[in-house]
Amino acid sequence: MITVHHLNDSRSQRVLWLLEELGLPYEVKRYQRDAKTRLAPPELMAIHPLGKSPVLDDGDVRLAETGAIIEYLLEAHPASGLRPERGTEAGRRFTYWLHYAEGSAMTPLLLKLIFGVIPDRVPFLARGVAKSISKAMNANMIDPQIAAHTALWEAELARSAWFAGDEFSAADIMMSFPVEAAGSRVGYGADKPRLKAFLKTIHARPAYQRALERGGPYSYA
C-alpha cells in the first residue's frame, strides 16, 4: 500500500491528485503546519532528514521531492496516458515543465513568501527598516520576476490547452502548485485569462476534488 506523508498547504497536494488520476489505492498520513510559524512539525524529521513533504512510501521504496515521486509513479504505470511519448514535441515540453515547476518557478514565489513575513519576524524596533527592505526587494526584484514567469505561463497556454500540448498530463499537475501560489500571492488580472481558466478547469476535475477530500483543507484551492 502506498502511503503519502502529507503536509497541509504544500506541494504534496499534487501527489494526492496524481494518485487519484491514476486510480491507485493509498493512505494519507497528515501533518499540520505550526499555526504561527507556518513551518512543518518536527514529526516530519523522523520521515525525512529535511523534514519536508511530500514523502511517499511504497513497500520498501521511500521517495521525497514531488518531481521524483511523479516520475516514479508514471514509470510504474506507463499506460496511464499522463506522460506524452518520449522523443516527441509534447514529450520534450512535458520534461521541461515537469522540472521547471520546481527548478525555476518556485524560486521567486518562495522569495515573495519570505520577504512578506520578514517584517513580522524581526524585533519591533527593526520592523520599519525590515518593511522598507521587503518593499524594495518586492518592487525591484521579486515582483518583476514573478511577472515574467506568469507571462510565460500565459503564453504557453495560448499555444495549447495544456502545458505539454493538447492533452492533460502530469506536467499540468506539477505546474498546478506554482500557478496556484502565484494566483494567491500576486493575483491574475484581465491580462491572464488563460491562467484563470486553467485554475478553474483543474479545480473542477473529479480527481482533484477527491484529492482535496483526502488531504484536508488546502488554501490555494
Secondary structure, 3 states (H helix, E strand, C coil): CEEEEEECCCCCHHHHHHHHHHCCCEEEEEECCCCCCCCCCHHHHHCCCCCCCCEEEECCEEEECHHHHHHHHHHHCHHHCCCCCCCCHHHHHHHHHHHHHHHCCHHHHHHHHHHHHHHHHCCHHHHHHHHHHHHHHHHHHHHHHHHHHHHHHHHHHHHCCECCECCCCHHHHHHHHHHHHHHHHCCCCCCCHHHHHHHHHHHCCHHHHHHHHHHCCCCCC
